[in-house]
């Protein structure tokens, strides 16, 4: 899975580099390419400058996160080498009508919640952000894209039930509803993009 994802990213970026009419590449990635590392518990904020640690992903067998991290880094390396105008959209867990609930992103969902980095995005909002990123000439770099963060036990249980039977939270999440984890994901760039187009 990891190798094919990297090859796919490189092939698409290379094809864009060889096409004179391509003005901008919008690369779809994942928040999982930014949130997984040993020190995540001690970090104050996670933003577009953050990257998942490859060895940490291997250690925990977070193959989706590893594939997204390596493929996005490969695409960025090629884009910089070939001087391509590229923007990446790092989406949270994609939810909404017509979206398959079969999502590899759910591996480690309890840890993501406990670390304040579990976020989801409505598929329609995600599509709109891709369009805005393409149309806005000032966009550059990475954009975290989500419109809900899961910070309470009630929200975590509700999300787990909506994805059931794919994931289950540990037994400690039994509708107690009293634990709140601070949101640590930052979307300053996304907010500017969305507000600027409104």
MOWO-V974692 format. One record per residue. RES is the residue in three letters. SS is DSSP state (H for helix, E for strand, - for the rest). OMEGA is omega in whole degrees, 0 to 359 (none if undefined). Layout:
res;ss;omega
RES;SS;OMEGA
RES;SS;OMEGA
//
This chain:
res;ss;omega
UNK;-;184
UNK;H;182
UNK;H;181
UNK;H;177
UNK;H;179
UNK;H;179
UNK;H;179
UNK;H;179
UNK;H;180
UNK;H;180
UNK;H;180
UNK;H;180
UNK;H;179
UNK;H;178
UNK;H;178
UNK;H;180
UNK;H;182
UNK;-;181
UNK;-;185
UNK;-;186
UNK;-;179
UNK;-;180
UNK;-;184
UNK;-;175
UNK;E;172
UNK;E;185
UNK;E;179
UNK;E;179
UNK;E;187
UNK;E;172
UNK;-;181
UNK;H;176
UNK;H;184
UNK;H;193
UNK;H;187
UNK;-;172
UNK;-;184
UNK;H;187
UNK;H;186
UNK;H;181
UNK;H;185
UNK;H;181
UNK;-;181
UNK;-;183
UNK;-;173
UNK;E;180
UNK;-;186
UNK;-;177
UNK;-;184
UNK;-;176
UNK;-;173
UNK;-;179
UNK;-;185
UNK;H;181
UNK;H;177
UNK;H;178
UNK;H;178
UNK;H;182
UNK;H;181
UNK;-;180
UNK;-;177
UNK;-;189
UNK;H;178
UNK;H;180
UNK;H;179
UNK;H;180
UNK;H;180
UNK;H;179
UNK;H;183
UNK;H;180
UNK;H;178
UNK;H;178
UNK;H;178
UNK;H;179
UNK;H;178
UNK;H;180
UNK;H;180
UNK;H;180
UNK;H;179
UNK;H;180
UNK;H;183
UNK;-;179
UNK;-;178
UNK;-;175
UNK;-;184
UNK;E;174
UNK;E;174
UNK;E;177
UNK;E;182
UNK;E;187
UNK;E;170
UNK;-;178
UNK;E;186
UNK;E;180
UNK;E;175
UNK;-;182
UNK;-;177
UNK;-;180
UNK;-;178
UNK;-;177
UNK;-;175
UNK;-;186
UNK;-;180
UNK;H;180
UNK;H;187
UNK;H;175
UNK;-;180
UNK;-;185
UNK;H;180
UNK;H;179
UNK;H;179
UNK;H;179
UNK;H;183
UNK;H;179
UNK;-;177
UNK;-;182
UNK;-;177
UNK;-;182
UNK;E;177
UNK;E;179
UNK;E;175
UNK;E;185
UNK;H;180
UNK;H;176
UNK;H;179
UNK;H;179
UNK;H;179
UNK;H;179
UNK;H;177
UNK;H;180
UNK;H;180
UNK;H;180
UNK;H;179
UNK;H;186
UNK;H;182
UNK;-;184
UNK;-;184
UNK;-;182
UNK;-;177
UNK;-;177
UNK;E;183
UNK;E;177
UNK;E;171
UNK;E;183
UNK;E;174
UNK;-;176
UNK;-;171
UNK;E;171
UNK;E;181
UNK;-;184
UNK;-;179
UNK;E;178
UNK;H;180
UNK;H;178
UNK;H;180
UNK;H;180
UNK;H;179
UNK;H;178
UNK;H;180
UNK;H;180
UNK;H;180
UNK;H;179
UNK;-;182
UNK;-;7
UNK;-;185
UNK;-;180
UNK;-;171
UNK;-;178
UNK;-;177
UNK;-;183
UNK;-;182
UNK;-;178
UNK;-;183
UNK;-;177
UNK;-;176
UNK;-;173
UNK;-;185
UNK;-;183
UNK;-;179
UNK;E;178
UNK;-;182
UNK;-;175
UNK;-;182
UNK;-;179
UNK;E;181
UNK;-;183
UNK;-;181
UNK;H;181
UNK;H;180
UNK;H;180
UNK;H;179
UNK;H;179
UNK;H;183
UNK;H;180
UNK;H;181
UNK;H;181
UNK;H;183
UNK;-;none
//
